[in-house]
Amino acid sequence: MPRHGVKYLAVSALVGASLLSAVSASAEEPGDFDSQRMAQEFVASQGQPLPVPSRDLSGSKRLLYVTETFHIVNGTGSTLYKYGSALSGHVIVQQPATIAGLGFAQTEVPPAMNWSQGFSYTTNPADPWGAAKACVFSVFVTYSGGVCSASVVTYPKGNQGVVCTYSPPSSAIDPVTCELELTLGID
């Protein structure tokens, strides 16, 4: 594994550990963690692009490849099933086929380039856009004038009432390297 890859996996593990610790802490507190957290820090784009905050994720060092890391929080109470296309680039960690609580995926892409990723999850693979809670996530990374920026668009699908969200406090794009860390939610 490239030397910088270990660092990215460690950062991703720390984010995942903090999410898991919050989930376990919620078992002792009244209310539902996923609903509480999603109401407090997750936002829904309703088909409109929302900017991803810029933050230094890699010490602002140019890298041969950068990672795009996706954390998926399932607040539906049902198992989520991957539906449709997979991540592009050199996939380090495949998208989980099913998600009961938290999911994670990671891919490497060349730096300083425009990229887009799209993927979706549904509660009903037999009728993904009908009798289901389903979300389509589109992520756009733009490199212009030596600066990286990103936006995310969520599209709710199905007729069982779903909110597709992302968490700005838990997400970032490195403006120098285009490294991306994104936390998405389905509730």
Secondary structure, 3 states (H helix, E strand, C coil): CCHHHHHHHHHHHHHHHHHHHHHHHHCCCCCCHHHHHHHHHCEECCCCCEECCECCCCCCCCCCCEEEEEEEEECCCCCEEEECCCCCCEEEECCCCEECCEEEEEEEECCCCCEEEEEEEECCCCCCCCCCCEEEEEEEEEEECCEEEEEEEEEEECCCCCCEEECHHHCEECCCCCCEEEEEEEC
